[in-house]
């Protein structure tokens, strides 16, 4: 018969307590992860349902798109709607117009916004930053009449340049505000050491601050591209028949007589596809950039 001494009982109790604590922590972590996954699923469900419904419309015939009860999953998928989009409109031309407008607006915003963000961050000129944010918060409709008059006097109406320039109202404040946050978090000691070694302010910016702020530049470029690509109002006002962007081209597919839901959904998928592919390809850069900018 084995006798349990007091010392053995005393040593087993802390071991059981530690095991129970580890078990509770594991259970708590699992519950936290499950709750987070549930919250993300609830938030994403409406967006995913809209995208699924749009994809379903684009792969069905008109008779299925107008059927009741609704046909969620097509029994006979078809690509005729996509073929109709490219046959009935010069979609490749509109795609090229969007590339020109978005690329120009994003590149110009980076060239101007990155140095501006650096200067505002170093000068602590938060009033100027608030002024830029105010321009972003102002409705785009308030810019249309004066800009339309100006571009009409310059003979630019109907070209892609007015659209690209007006898109900077969207892209430039985004880049400036993101870069302010990044440059304010950079270690001051590195730039001070470069200045002590004889580097000018421009050299410190170019060789020290700019490489360290690469994640912020990537995030600013991506967000600028997405917002510029999806913008509708400026293209609808300033574009001509051959200079329409993709969102304007989709809008022009609407008719007063009836809605062709299949081709309309297919055109919307075509517009969304570049942004979706871009986000999937460089999602790691987005996460790293946002995480780096959020650490003080």
N, C-alpha and C positions, 0 to 999 in steps of 0.2 A: 504493500500500500504506500502510495507516494504522498508525502506531506508537503503542502505548500507553505513555505515560510513567509514571514512578513516582508522580507527584502524582495522576494520574488513577486509578491503582489504589488509592492510599491513600484517596481520597475516596469511591470506590465501595464499599469494604469496610464502613465504618460505616453506609452507607445500606442495604446488604443485611442487616446485623445488626439494624438497627431494624425493617426489614420482617419479618424472621423473628420478632422479639419480638412485634410486633403480631399476626402470624398465630397464634403460640402462645397469646397471651392470648385471642384470639377463640375458638380451639379449646377452650381451658380453660373459658371461659365457657359455650360450648355444651354441653360435657360436664357442667358443674355444673348447668345448667338441665335437661339430660336426666336426670341422676341424681335431681334434686329431683322432677321430674315422675314418674319411675318410683316413687320412694318414696311420694309422695302417692297415686299410683294403687294401690299395694299396700296402703296403710293404708285407703283408702276403699273398696276392692273388697268386703270383707265387708259393710259398711254399705249400700252401693249394691245389693248382691245381695239383702239382706234386704228393702229397700224395694221392689225390683223384684218379688220373689216375693210380697210382700204385695199389691202393685198387681195382679199377675197373678191372685191368688186372688180379689180383689174383682171382677174382670171376667169370671169364668168361672162356669159352672153347676156344681152339686155333683157331677155325674157326671164332669166334667173335673178337679175338685179332688181326687177320690179315685182318679183313674186311675193305672195303672202300665204303662209308665214315665210319669213326670210330664209334664204338658203345660205347658211354660214360657210359650209365647205362645198365647193363646186364638185359636182359629180363628173363633169367632163371639162377639166381646165383647158383654157385656150389662151393663146398669145395674140389673138386677133386685135385686141385693144391696143397693145403696144405697137403692132404693125400699123394700125390706123393712126396713131399719134405721129409716127415718123413719116407716113405717107401724106397726111393732110396738112402738115406744117413743117417748116424747115427747122426742126428741133435741134439739129446739130449746129446750125447757125446761132440759135438762141443760147445753146450751151457755150459756144465760143464767146458770145457777148458777155455771158455771166462770168466766164473765166477772166476776160479782160477787165471787167469792172471790179470784180472781187479781188483779183490779183493786184491791180493798181491801187485800190483803196487800202488793202492790207499792207502792201509794201510801203506806200507813202506814210501810213500811220506808224509803221515801225521806224522808218527813217526820222520822223519828226517826234514821235512819242517817246522813244527810248531815251534820247538825250534830254528831252523836256522832263521826263520823270526823274532822271538823275539830277538835273539842276534844281527841280522843286524839292527833292528829298534832301539835298545838301544845304539848300538855302532855307529849309523849313518854311517854305512859302505856301502854307496850307490854304490861305485865302485864294491864291491863284488856282490851286487844285479844286477848291470848291466851285470856282467860276467855271472850270472845265466840266465839272460834274453837272452844273446847272444847264450848260448847253446840251448835255446828253439827256437831261430830264425834260427839256423843252420839247413839246410835240413837233414832229417833223413837218406837220402841215403849216406851222408858223413860218417855216423857211421857204415855202414853195413860191409864193408870189414874188418876193424880191429876187430870189434866185432865178426864177423863170424869166423875169424882165431882164436881168443881167445877162443871162445866157442867150436870150433872144437878140439882144443888142450886139453880142459877140458872134452871132451866127452859128452857135453850137447846138441849138435845139435839133434833135434827131440824130445826134451822134452819141457815142458811149462816154465821152469825156464829162459831160455834165453829171451823168449818173455816178461815175467814179468819184468825182470831186465832192458831190453831196453825200456820198456814202462815208466820207471822212468825218462827217458829223457824228456818225455812229462808231467808227473804228478808232479814231484818235483818242477820245476820252477813255475808252476801254484800255488801250495800251498804256496811256499815261498813268491811270490809276493803278493798274497792275504793277507797273514798273516802280512807282513810288513806294509801294509796299515792299518790293524786293530790295531796292537800293537802301531803304531804311534799316533792313535787317542784316546788311553786309557788315563784316567786321571793319571798324574804322582803322584798326591798327595796320592793316595791309596797305591801305591808301596813304596813311601817314608815313609809313616806312618808304613807300615809293616817292613821296614828295621830298622826304629828307634826302633820298639818294639823287635828287635832282630832276625828277620827272615833273612835267607840267601837269596842270589839271586835266587837260585833254589826254595826255599819255596815261595818267592814272585811271581815267575813265575807260580808255581803249584797252589797256593791257591788264588791268586789275578788276575793275568793276564789271565790265562787259562780259568777260568769260564766266564770272561767277553768277551773273544774272541770266544765264542761258535758259534755265527752266522757266523763268518769268517771260522771256521773249517768246518761247515756244507757246506758252499758254495764251499770251496776248495775241499772237498770230492766229492761233486756232479759233479763239473766240471772235476775233475780228472777221475771219473768213466766214464763220457760221452766220453771224449777224448780217454781214454784208450780202452773203449768198441768198438769204431768205427775205431780204428787204423787198417790199413791193411798191410802196407809194412813190418813191423817187423815180423808179423805172417806168411806172405807169404815166407819169407826167412828162418826163423829159425824153423818153425813148421814141424813136420813129418805128416805122413798119419793119425795117430790117435791123434795128438795133435793140429790139426787145430782149429783156433778160428772161430767165426761165420762169420765175413766178408770174411775170406779166403774160408770158405765153400760155400758162395754164389758165389764167383768168380769161383770156381771149377765147378759150375753148367753150365758155359758157354761151348759151344762146337763149333768146327770149321764148322760142317755141317749146323747147323741151331740154331736159338734162340728159346727156349721154354719160351715164354714171361710169360705165366701163372705161372709155377713153379718158375721161376726166381723172379717174383714180389711177390709171396707168401713167398719165402725165405727171401726177403728183408723186408717184413712186420714182419716176425718172428724175424729178427735181430733188427728192430727198436722198437718192442713192449716193451721190458724191459725198455729202456730209456724213452719212452713215458709215461709208467705207473709210473716210478720213478719221472719224472718231474711233472706229475699231482698230485701225492700223496703229494709231499713235495714242491709244488710251493710256498706256503706261507713262508717256511723257506728260499727259494732262494730270494724272494723279500725282506724279512726282513734283510737277511744278506747283500745283495747288497746295500740296503738303509742305513744300519748301517755303512758299510764301506765307503760310500760316504759322510758321515757327518764328517766334521773336527771340 
